[in-house]
Amino acid sequence: MEEISFTVADGEFCVLLGPSGCGKTTLLRIVAGLESASGGTVDIDTTRVDLLPPQERDVAFVFQNYALYPHMTVFENLGFSLRLHGVAKEEIQTRVTEVARLLEIDNQLNHKPQQLSGGQRQRVALGRAIVRRPKLFLFDEPLSNLDATLRANMRVELGRLHTRLGSTMLYVTHDQAEAMTLGEKIIVLDKGRIQQIGTASEIYHQPSNLFVASFVGQPQMNFIEGRLDGHGKLHSKAGVEFDLSGILDGRAVPDSQLTVGIRPEDLRRCTAADACFAGTAEFVEDLGSDCFVHLVCGGLKLVARLPAQDPIKLGQRLDLNVDPERVHLFHQERRID
Amino acid sequence: MKKFAFAASVAAIGTLTLLPFSWFVLTSWKSAAEIIAIPPVILPSFHWDNYRAAITRYGLLHYIGNSAIVALATTLVSLAIASLAAFALARFKLRWARYYLMLLLALSMFPQIAIAGPVWRLLNFLDWLNSYHGIVAAYISLTLPFAVWVLTTFFQELPYDIEEAALVDGCTRWQALRLVVLPLAAPGLFTAAILVFIHAWNEFFFALIILTYPALQTLPVGIALFPGEYTMPWGEIAAASTIATLPLVALTLIFQRRIVQGLSAGAVKG
């Protein structure tokens, strides 16, 4: 990992987002002290902590596979760190009960982890972190072992919990839905480098490079690679020509290699006269609320997200255009504005 | 047919293995006349005299006491050292760990007779011959490689996350080992403990050369020294052997599931 530098504000929910193997978990483990970096420093508040062992950093870590102590009851799991820190018995009792109630696991306090469901184990793992009132919460893909419904519910609960506790949280995930909904600040990582830092909206609407643009958004952004001539015409590699003069807005350098990015929802149906793209529907995914139409425009493949009200038939010809404001332009992988 | 063949072979192996054991158990209940009768008497008349004589005349309880002290001490010390060594081998990123484990395995294969001389001379030099700590030290050197091996496999099976959770929760390495790893490794510790105990309880050769004072001798040596110059007390030997075997049989039967679990750790992902 190189050139990693970022700050998480007090009380902020910060998400490290990236594909597997991008170094996000390693980064989190370095903050926790479970792994040591070959260079650089980690500071919490005003204290430099990267030379301290994990137990002296006052951070709580929620592991992907919960990592509950199988030989202890839920109560003992929750109270373990308090016990280690020499907190009085009555105080442990009060705090554990309080957290158990908050997470609705107060009925399971005498159970062992193996008697709990996945969701309950996840709550215990969360509770173990909350009960300590640490300076910093570290989450390593905590929801990835849950099924889809439970994951969505827990996501909302985590958000609520953060609002309620107001604690500083650093959260690792590869799931962009989690990142976008939970993160006040999102740090997108790839290949051991920070690609972009910003809010969900900034990351989505102003991706700083091709990687961020392609990684965030479902379905993926459409990319059209080609060479721009002096008249605002893009000669795409797929062998199709598109007139971009109306949407370029003087942003791009003529006679250069360019990648145009268009989010599926930014493609709109229009009359043939206004169309930037004309294609045939090759495949339609109807989600009820809207539908994803996979189009072939000459040698080019595009995905458009269209309202489900007017159904599209396979093989139907569609004319599409795009709001110039919504077009993303990339030159040598970087965004140009 | 297949089932029958299986049952038959199990029965055959069982009989073959149990035959000597059953013979001396039966012998222990026979009178002197029955033991030397020709043709041999198979079913005894259930005399308890041999047991009484083994205990009173031959001091069996005293040998049992010695064996218990030596075997327990060996087990405790061996396990204490082995669990630390195994923890380090399983957890710390040591480049030579694999070779070290192979070396340990090779060491545990050494024939005892090959190291008997050096061990005796070393203990003699330390003036540890004829002492509990002398024999225990010798036994630890015999059982440690095996115990380290079993425990390393076991620790490697334990999820590392749990230990890391303990570290973040506020444990030092030492506390993490004591409060989290060791309780979780209990089945493995148990297996190693029982096997070490059995080994120390049964060991004959080192005990014979290291412990020459009758006051310190262990069960196997004690029993071997039952015969006098002109007598061969078969009945008493059989009675003593039966008593010597009982704790091992009991341990193994009670904990057989744990032993099998412990030995097959690493074979199947739990």
Interface residues (C-beta under 8 A of the other chain):
Chain A: A32 G33 L34 P53 P54 Q55 V59 A60 F61 F63 Q64 N65 A67 L68 Y69 P70 H71 F80 S81 L84 H85 R128 R132
Chain B: P159 D161 I162 E164 A165 A166 L167 V168 D169 G170 C171 T172 Q175 V180 P183 L184
